[in-house]
Amino acid sequence: MMENKEKTTIVLFSGELDKAIAAFIIANGAAAYDHEVTIFFTFWGLNALRKEEHIPVKKGWLESMFAKMMPRGADKLGLSKMNFGGMGPKMIKHVMKKHNAMSLPQLIELAQEQGIKLVACTMTMDLLGLQQEELLDGIDYAGVAAYLGDAADAKVNLFI
């Protein structure tokens, strides 16, 4: 008989570095404890999944403006507090490196290696004009119904 795994879901709504790091530390910890983990990325949280390089895709004027204003990738996210025009994230990254803590890009890579399901919200992608080519490889695309399906069976559901 197959054992049922514990399930953990996280909605990553925030596009702020400290909150994204927290979400991935919790997700990776849950996966290490053999939980089935889903992170559902919506609104500004989607920026953590953006590729850093510019991907030439056809966009309307408004979508192009969103693309220019939003950070491109996990390494470009600002802090929720004490951002100081970009100095805050540099300081946090320095302290994390000094203490041998994994960077957000490394945490994302570990999550993928551990089989954590990374799901980009397709409705938000449409609203912000983000296309699959602009996001990391190996992620899933779904709407809120798919997230709710995962969350309904989970004991831990977090909104970050």
BELMOZI-V481480 format. One record per residue. N is the residue number from 0. RES is the residue in three letters. SS is DSSP state (2 for helix, 1 for strand, 0 for the rest). Layout:
n=N res=RES ss=SS
n=N res=RES ss=SS
This chain:
n=0 res=MET ss=0
n=1 res=MET ss=0
n=2 res=GLU ss=0
n=3 res=ASN ss=0
n=4 res=LYS ss=0
n=5 res=GLU ss=0
n=6 res=LYS ss=1
n=7 res=THR ss=1
n=8 res=THR ss=1
n=9 res=ILE ss=1
n=10 res=VAL ss=1
n=11 res=LEU ss=1
n=12 res=PHE ss=0
n=13 res=SER ss=0
n=14 res=GLY ss=0
n=15 res=GLU ss=0
n=16 res=LEU ss=2
n=17 res=ASP ss=2
n=18 res=LYS ss=2
n=19 res=ALA ss=2
n=20 res=ILE ss=2
n=21 res=ALA ss=2
n=22 res=ALA ss=2
n=23 res=PHE ss=2
n=24 res=ILE ss=2
n=25 res=ILE ss=2
n=26 res=ALA ss=2
n=27 res=ASN ss=2
n=28 res=GLY ss=2
n=29 res=ALA ss=2
n=30 res=ALA ss=2
n=31 res=ALA ss=2
n=32 res=TYR ss=0
n=33 res=ASP ss=0
n=34 res=HIS ss=0
n=35 res=GLU ss=1
n=36 res=VAL ss=1
n=37 res=THR ss=1
n=38 res=ILE ss=1
n=39 res=PHE ss=1
n=40 res=PHE ss=1
n=41 res=THR ss=0
n=42 res=PHE ss=2
n=43 res=TRP ss=2
n=44 res=GLY ss=2
n=45 res=LEU ss=2
n=46 res=ASN ss=2
n=47 res=ALA ss=2
n=48 res=LEU ss=2
n=49 res=ARG ss=1
n=50 res=LYS ss=0
n=51 res=GLU ss=0
n=52 res=GLU ss=0
n=53 res=HIS ss=0
n=54 res=ILE ss=0
n=55 res=PRO ss=0
n=56 res=VAL ss=0
n=57 res=LYS ss=0
n=58 res=LYS ss=0
n=59 res=GLY ss=0
n=60 res=TRP ss=2
n=61 res=LEU ss=2
n=62 res=GLU ss=2
n=63 res=SER ss=2
n=64 res=MET ss=2
n=65 res=PHE ss=2
n=66 res=ALA ss=2
n=67 res=LYS ss=2
n=68 res=MET ss=2
n=69 res=MET ss=0
n=70 res=PRO ss=0
n=71 res=ARG ss=0
n=72 res=GLY ss=0
n=73 res=ALA ss=2
n=74 res=ASP ss=2
n=75 res=LYS ss=2
n=76 res=LEU ss=0
n=77 res=GLY ss=0
n=78 res=LEU ss=0
n=79 res=SER ss=0
n=80 res=LYS ss=0
n=81 res=MET ss=0
n=82 res=ASN ss=0
n=83 res=PHE ss=2
n=84 res=GLY ss=2
n=85 res=GLY ss=2
n=86 res=MET ss=2
n=87 res=GLY ss=2
n=88 res=PRO ss=2
n=89 res=LYS ss=2
n=90 res=MET ss=2
n=91 res=ILE ss=2
n=92 res=LYS ss=2
n=93 res=HIS ss=2
n=94 res=VAL ss=2
n=95 res=MET ss=2
n=96 res=LYS ss=2
n=97 res=LYS ss=2
n=98 res=HIS ss=0
n=99 res=ASN ss=0
n=100 res=ALA ss=0
n=101 res=MET ss=0
n=102 res=SER ss=0
n=103 res=LEU ss=2
n=104 res=PRO ss=2
n=105 res=GLN ss=2
n=106 res=LEU ss=2
n=107 res=ILE ss=2
n=108 res=GLU ss=2
n=109 res=LEU ss=2
n=110 res=ALA ss=2
n=111 res=GLN ss=2
n=112 res=GLU ss=2
n=113 res=GLN ss=0
n=114 res=GLY ss=0
n=115 res=ILE ss=0
n=116 res=LYS ss=1
n=117 res=LEU ss=1
n=118 res=VAL ss=1
n=119 res=ALA ss=1
n=120 res=CYS ss=1
n=121 res=THR ss=2
n=122 res=MET ss=2
n=123 res=THR ss=2
n=124 res=MET ss=2
n=125 res=ASP ss=2
n=126 res=LEU ss=2
n=127 res=LEU ss=2
n=128 res=GLY ss=0
n=129 res=LEU ss=0
n=130 res=GLN ss=0
n=131 res=GLN ss=2
n=132 res=GLU ss=2
n=133 res=GLU ss=2
n=134 res=LEU ss=1
n=135 res=LEU ss=0
n=136 res=ASP ss=0
n=137 res=GLY ss=0
n=138 res=ILE ss=0
n=139 res=ASP ss=1
n=140 res=TYR ss=1
n=141 res=ALA ss=1
n=142 res=GLY ss=0
n=143 res=VAL ss=2
n=144 res=ALA ss=2
n=145 res=ALA ss=2
n=146 res=TYR ss=2
n=147 res=LEU ss=2
n=148 res=GLY ss=2
n=149 res=ASP ss=2
n=150 res=ALA ss=2
n=151 res=ALA ss=2
n=152 res=ASP ss=0
n=153 res=ALA ss=0
n=154 res=LYS ss=0
n=155 res=VAL ss=1
n=156 res=ASN ss=1
n=157 res=LEU ss=1
n=158 res=PHE ss=1
n=159 res=ILE ss=0
